Amino acid sequence: IPQSIVLNQNYPNPFNSSTVISFSIPSSLTNSFTELTVYNIQGEVIKRLVSEILPAGNYITRWDGRNEKNKSVSSGVYFYELKLGNHKLVMKMLLLQ
């Protein structure tokens, strides 16, 4: 069980069709509401990948470069944010079509 919150760099980065994002929830924050959201460079929500209460552990999710309406987004810089309890972690990724 992880001892701290971790948000890893997506892989691959830059990516073409899809990318993998992994994160860890420590035992001190088990069963906390967890959100993993992708934003564009203007700060607009593109896709919510995770939005639920999760126990402590290591998690992996995939983003296929599509928005909430299931449409492919354009090439560019995107940010993904992990919100866990009162904590926020943000990382940057690059989509190349």
N, C-alpha and C positions, 0 to 999 in steps of 0.2 A: 504494500500500500504506500503510495507516495507521501512524502513528508511536507511537500510544499506545492503550491499551484504552479503548473508549468503549461505554457503555450508554446509549442514548437513551431519552427519555420515550416511552412508548407513544402511539400515535395511532389514533383519537381517544381523548381522556381527559377526562371520563368516556366510557365506551362502552356500547353496548347489546348487540349480538349478537356482535361480534368486534372485535379490536384488533390492531394491527401493532406488533411490537417489533423494533428494529434494534440491532445491536451491531457493533463492529469489533475485529479481532484484529491486533495489530502484528506485524511481521516477527520481532521478538525472541521472540515466543511462538508462532511457526508450529508446527503439528503438536502442539499441546498439547491435552490432554483438556479439552473445553469442556462445561459444563452450564448450561442456562438453565431455571430451575425457578420455577413459580408457587406461592406459599404463601398461606394464608388468614391472618386477623388473629391466630389462635392459633399460627401458625407451623407448621401442618400442611401437608404437601406436597399440592397439588391436582393439578398436572400438570407433567410433565417435557416441555419443548418441544424441547430439544436435549440430547443426551448422546452425544458422539462426539469423535473427534480431528479437528480442523479446521485447514487451512492459514491463513496470514495473509490478511486480506481483510475486506470488509464483508458483513454478513449481515442478512437480514430474515426474520422468522418471524411467523406469525399464531396468535393464541389465540382459539378460538371460544367461550370461556366454559364449557367442559366439563371435567370432571375425568377421572382415569385410567380410570374406569368408563364414560366417554362420557355421563355425566349432566350436565345443565345445573346450574351452581352458582347460589346465590342472590345477590342484589344485595349489594354491600358493598365494603369496601376489601380489596385484594389486593396482595401484594408479589411482585416478580419479581427473582430473583437470578442474576447471571452469575458463575460460577466458572470461572476460567481460570488453570491452573497454581496458584500460591499466592495469586492475587488474587481478591477478591470485590467485586462492585458490586451495590447493591440500589436499586430504585426502587419507587414506590408507584403504584397505579392504582385507579380506581373503576369498578365495574360497576353499571349502573343498568338494571334490567329493566322 
